[in-house]
Amino acid sequence: MIAKIIPAIFLLAGFFVLVQIAIPVINFKLWELANIEAKNILVSPISESNRVLGVSIQNTRDNFPALISFSKREFIPYTEFLISVPRLDIEEAKVLVESNNLSEGLVHLPGTALPGEKGNIFISGHSAIPIIYRGSKNYRAIFANLQRLEKGDIIKVSAGGDFTYKVLGIRVVDPKETSVTLPPDGVGRYISLMTCVPPGLNTKRLVVIGKMI
């Protein structure tokens, strides 16, 4: 009897894990069809070379294609700042300034704008399937629900002062697309949040862009 029960338990456990992985992927694909194909939330950056920022794509030890920049400021006023996204229940999460190391948490791409500055604050963070995601301070999965953001949602940043950005739209792009680090124009103050999609996979990148209000 026990010999029959144990394989059944493992089979059910495997099925449960498979469902937990498959459902988020299916839900994301449905969301992508409904939102991205409609072209009602696309925001395209200005078309100019990313050589200004020195942005490139490099594979990590896990064969993960990541955006890397070796641009450095002459003076960095602080080593980290805080970001809050009310709709996602993210409250005062730390962002490491001028870092390419996603294993340490949310990172601000070197060479992009700092809070309040003209240009684009570019922030990257990890995503994960829902069974791994646990709260807004779990930096291994903090952007797991990034696709839930909608046009008009608020992103708050604290860095020697408080700055508020309103979401303009969302893009889903190829992992090697570097133009997403650029602002939509040359005069505004923007913020971009990027993570891997579908949840738990890294085949594409989802980028949310907002403008300071």
Secondary structure as UniProt FT lines:
FT   HELIX           2..35
FT   TURN            36..39
FT   HELIX           50..52
FT   TURN            53..54
FT   STRAND          55..59
FT   TURN            61..62
FT   STRAND          65..69
FT   STRAND          80..85
FT   HELIX           86..88
FT   STRAND          90..96
FT   TURN            97..98
FT   HELIX           102..104
FT   STRAND          106..108
FT   TURN            110..111
FT   TURN            115..116
FT   STRAND          119..124
FT   TURN            130..132
FT   TURN            136..137
FT   TURN            139..140
FT   TURN            142..145
FT   HELIX           146..148
FT   TURN            151..152
FT   STRAND          154..158
FT   STRAND          162..173
FT   TURN            175..176
FT   HELIX           179..181
FT   STRAND          189..197
FT   TURN            199..200
FT   STRAND          204..212
//
